[in-house]
Amino acid sequence: MIDVLMIEDDEELASIITKFLKKYDIAVTNIETPLEGIENLKEGNYSLLILDLTLPELDGLEVVLKIREFSSIPIIISSARDDIVDKVLGLERGADDYLPKPYNPRELVARIKSLLRREQKSSKEDTKNLFVVDEDALSISFKGEPLSLTPAEYDILKRLIKYKNRVVSRLDFIYESEFISDDASEKNIDVMVSRIRSKLAKIDPEGSYIKSSRGIGYTLTL
């Protein structure tokens, strides 16, 4: 199942799209207001964002800029605004595609899958020479050198690699890892991330791969 976040204030349209995409194993979480949508994106692990432009509180073009401050998630702008200026600005500010309304929902499915294929291919190309994950041995190599990781550190780094260039919250590490106790504190996560950074630095002292997002979590940037 593909998890998609949508920021769309037209409830009827959002309901139609949500029901249609479900047929193609695409689960949609719709948020009607942009500021709440941005917070939801920071807290969740979504594969793609569908974004309207004409929104309450904040114009969609400004939403793109705010999202690109912390995430590289693929963005499809879905808007009735068909002005070429809006399209150009949306793409220049970091959106990946622009789909003018009205459109056939089947075209939206095709564009979602096309973007995700491109993202997956890019991800493999970016990481194949840096990180190699061996899930059977619970080990990760960095630039050809094996890292000495505890099981919890392995889980944290593996999740950062999986969601590269996206924020992973501290709570995600705690509740999604089988090697980290649910009773662990967010401070425990900070300590383990610090240790991982030190181990990466021993191999590449000049690199800075794990970035912190204050109050949220961490991002592996490539």
C-alpha positions as a printed Julia matrix, in Angstrom:
222×3 Matrix{Float64}:
   0.0     0.0     0.0
   1.3     3.44   -0.98
   0.68    6.12    1.66
  -0.11    9.52    0.2
  -0.84   12.8     1.95
  -3.24   15.2     0.26
  -3.86   18.85    1.2
  -7.2    19.68   -0.35
  -9.99   21.82    1.1
 -12.69   20.57   -1.29
 -14.2    17.77    0.81
 -16.24   16.27   -2.03
 -13.29   16.14   -4.41
 -11.03   14.74   -1.69
 -13.55   11.97   -0.98
 -13.8    11.04   -4.67
 -10.03   10.91   -5.11
  -9.53    8.95   -1.88
 -12.05    6.28   -2.89
 -10.68    6.02   -6.43
  -7.02    5.73   -5.41
  -7.85    3.04   -2.87
  -8.66    0.74   -5.8
  -5.01    1.01   -6.82
  -3.58    0.32   -3.34
  -2.98    4.0    -2.69
  -4.09    5.1     0.79
  -4.86    8.82    1.04
  -4.81   10.92    4.19
  -6.5    14.22    3.42
  -5.93   17.4     5.43
  -8.01   20.45    4.59
  -5.73   23.19    5.94
  -2.11   23.71    4.85
  -0.54   24.37    8.25
  -2.05   21.21    9.7
  -0.99   19.37    6.55
   2.62   20.49    6.98
   2.65   19.26   10.6
   1.1    15.97    9.53
   3.8    15.54    6.91
   6.52   16.1     9.51
   5.05   13.45   11.79
   4.15   10.76    9.24
   5.96    8.67    6.66
   4.32    9.4     3.33
   5.56    8.48   -0.13
   4.04   11.42   -1.97
   2.07   14.66   -1.52
  -0.9    15.85   -3.6
  -1.27   19.6    -3.09
  -4.01   22.05   -4.03
  -2.95   25.68   -4.54
  -6.02   27.66   -3.49
  -6.12   26.95    0.22
  -7.17   28.77    3.41
  -4.42   30.24    5.63
  -1.61   29.86    3.12
  -1.28   29.72   -0.67
  -0.13   26.39   -2.05
   2.95   27.92   -3.66
   4.1    29.03   -0.2
   3.33   25.55    1.13
   5.78   24.08   -1.4
   8.55   26.37   -0.13
   7.88   25.47    3.5
   7.89   21.74    2.76
  11.14   21.95    0.84
  12.79   23.35    3.97
  12.6    19.9     5.6
  11.52   17.3     3.04
  12.21   16.13   -0.51
   8.94   14.19   -0.76
   7.58   14.08   -4.34
   4.88   16.74   -4.78
   2.09   16.75   -7.36
   0.25   20.06   -7.55
  -3.43   19.48   -8.33
  -5.07   22.82   -9.03
  -7.82   24.54  -10.98
  -5.42   27.46  -11.43
  -4.17   26.84  -14.97
  -2.14   30.04  -15.3
   1.28   29.2   -16.74
   2.86   31.45  -14.1
   1.46   29.27  -11.3
   2.74   26.15  -13.02
   6.22   27.58  -13.54
   6.43   28.92   -9.98
   5.22   25.62   -8.54
   7.88   23.64  -10.4
  10.6    26.21   -9.69
   9.81   26.13   -5.97
  10.21   22.37   -5.79
   7.05   20.61   -6.99
   7.64   17.59   -9.21
   4.48   17.65  -11.33
   1.48   19.88  -12.06
  -1.92   18.42  -12.88
  -4.6    21.0   -13.78
  -8.18   20.37  -12.67
 -10.42   18.87  -13.85
  -8.59   15.66  -14.71
  -9.29   11.96  -15.01
  -8.35   10.27  -11.69
  -6.7     7.49  -13.7
  -4.17   10.03  -14.93
  -3.4    10.92  -11.32
  -2.7     7.24  -10.6
  -0.3     7.07  -13.55
   1.54   10.2   -12.45
   1.85    8.99   -8.87
   3.33    5.66   -9.95
   5.64    7.34  -12.45
   7.0     9.72   -9.82
   7.52    6.94   -7.29
   9.37    4.78   -9.84
  11.64    7.73  -10.57
  12.16    8.34   -6.84
  12.97    4.7    -6.17
  15.48    4.58   -9.01
  17.12    7.79   -7.81
  17.27    6.47   -4.26
  19.04    3.3    -5.33
  21.54    5.26   -7.43
  22.25    7.72   -4.6
  22.78    5.12   -1.91
  24.33    2.16   -3.73
  27.88    3.52   -3.42
  27.4     4.79    0.13
  25.29    2.38    2.16
  24.79   -1.35    1.71
  22.23   -2.92    4.04
  22.41   -6.65    4.81
  19.12   -7.42    6.54
  20.01  -11.06    7.18
  23.19  -10.13    9.05
  21.71   -6.94   10.54
  24.71   -5.05    9.2
  25.34   -1.92    7.16
  28.44   -0.96    5.19
  29.33    2.65    4.51
  31.56    3.45    1.53
  32.62   -0.18    1.47
  33.53   -0.26    5.15
  31.42   -2.31    7.61
  29.97   -0.3    10.48
  30.06   -1.66   14.01
  26.46   -1.05   15.05
  24.31   -2.24   17.91
  20.95   -3.72   16.82
  19.2    -0.49   17.85
  21.7     1.64   15.92
  21.26   -0.67   12.92
  17.49   -0.13   13.02
  17.86    3.65   13.25
  20.3     3.91   10.35
  18.32    1.46    8.21
  15.18    3.58    8.66
  17.1     6.77    7.84
  18.41    5.13    4.66
  14.93    3.94    3.7
  13.49    7.43    4.1
  16.53    9.36    2.89
  16.1    13.12    2.57
  12.94   12.95    4.69
  12.45   13.62    8.37
  12.03   10.53   10.56
  10.63   11.41   13.97
  12.16   10.18   17.22
   8.86    8.49   18.08
   9.0     6.53   14.82
  12.36    5.13   15.86
  11.0     4.16   19.26
   7.75    2.53   18.19
   8.8     1.0    14.88
  12.06   -0.65   15.98
  12.04   -4.15   17.44
  15.36   -3.41   19.12
  14.33   -0.21   20.9
  12.07   -0.43   23.93
   8.79    1.46   23.85
   9.91    2.88   27.2
  12.95    4.52   25.64
  13.09    8.29   25.79
  13.7    10.64   22.88
  17.0    11.47   24.58
  18.01    7.84   24.14
  17.45    8.25   20.4
  19.61   11.39   20.36
  22.44    9.49   22.04
  22.25    6.6    19.56
  22.16    8.96   16.58
  25.23   10.73   17.98
  27.05    7.39   18.11
  26.08    6.6    14.52
  27.36    9.99   13.41
  30.69    9.29   15.13
  31.0     5.95   13.37
  30.29    7.51    9.98
  32.8    10.29   10.71
  35.56    7.74   11.3
  35.14    6.66    7.68
  34.33   10.06    6.19
  35.47   12.9     8.51
  34.42   15.56    5.99
  30.88   14.32    5.48
  27.77   15.41    7.36
  25.02   12.93    6.53
  22.54   12.96    9.42
  20.8    16.29    9.98
  18.62   17.09   12.96
  15.19   18.73   12.71
  14.65   20.53   15.99
  11.82   19.06   18.01
  11.03   16.4    15.39
  13.77   13.94   14.48
  16.5    13.28   11.93
  17.13   13.19    8.19
  19.76   11.3     6.21
  20.81   13.75    3.49
  22.64   12.64    0.38
